[in-house]
Amino acid sequence: MHHQSYFKNVFTLLSGLVLLGLTSCMNGPLNPSNASNQTEKSSETVDLLSEELAPQWIQKGGQAKFEIVDGVLVGMSRPNTQNSFFCPPKSYSDFELQFEVKCEPRLNSGVQIRSKSDLSDLNDKMPEKSSKRIREILGKEARMFGPQVEISANGNAGGIWFEVGRGWISKPDAERGKTIYKSDDWNHYRVIAEGPRIQVFLNGEQITDVVDEVTHMREGYLGFQVHSVGFDDPSYVKWRNITLRELTTD
């Protein structure tokens, strides 16, 4: 009886090991690398002012002056010209954008995201009033239209404005904004655009978290803006450490 019981236990153990081996062969080795891929991936972070990319930027809209000096993008206002934009060459959809900016308090600025400059890129989900205004203005002058991340000392920094279409996609609390934005120093922005959702962080504080149900623009160009002005002496806005990481899904 003892021998029979011993051989029975050995047989049971061997059967279990064989079964485990067959399962491993079918499913692959038990290794974390065989786990299902994450639904969200990200590309490497790209320096948009690198020696390779900086010469490829193009200007759209007005005639404000842009130049890149020692890794800093400098925008200088000019009177009596429309809003001017300096744009990296590539179009983006879902991404994380980071930059630092210093802007003279009397000059309004911003960064276009997912924006366009051609009337063929209008979509039928936009409010009719906005679409009509875009058609009217782009019929007269070259402009970018779409969501703009606001840069200003009046408390609206970090909000999302609908450039040309006009109107706030997300207007921040101005009193809170004035305590976060530094009018005489560098400000750090982090912008995450993923699907219809846009988030903006200013100096580490979240300012905006909104689903864009106004422009319905999900892909387009970046545009670093110098706003139109009426005064003759120039004002400056400066950007540095401009990086972008594309977000992708399987």
Secondary structure, DSSP 4 states (H G I P E B T S, - for coil): -HHHHHHHHHHHHHHHHHHHHHHHHHH--S-GGGSPPPSEEE---EETTSTTTGGG-EEEES--EEEEETTEEEEE--BT---EEEE-SS-BSSEEEEEEEEE-TTS-EEEEEEEB--GGG--TTS-HHHHHHHHHHHTTS---BEEEEEE-TTTTTT-EEEETT-SEEE---HHHHHHHS-TTS-EEEEEEEETTEEEEEETTEEEEEEE--SS---SBEEEEEE--BS-SS--EEEEEEEEEEEEEE-
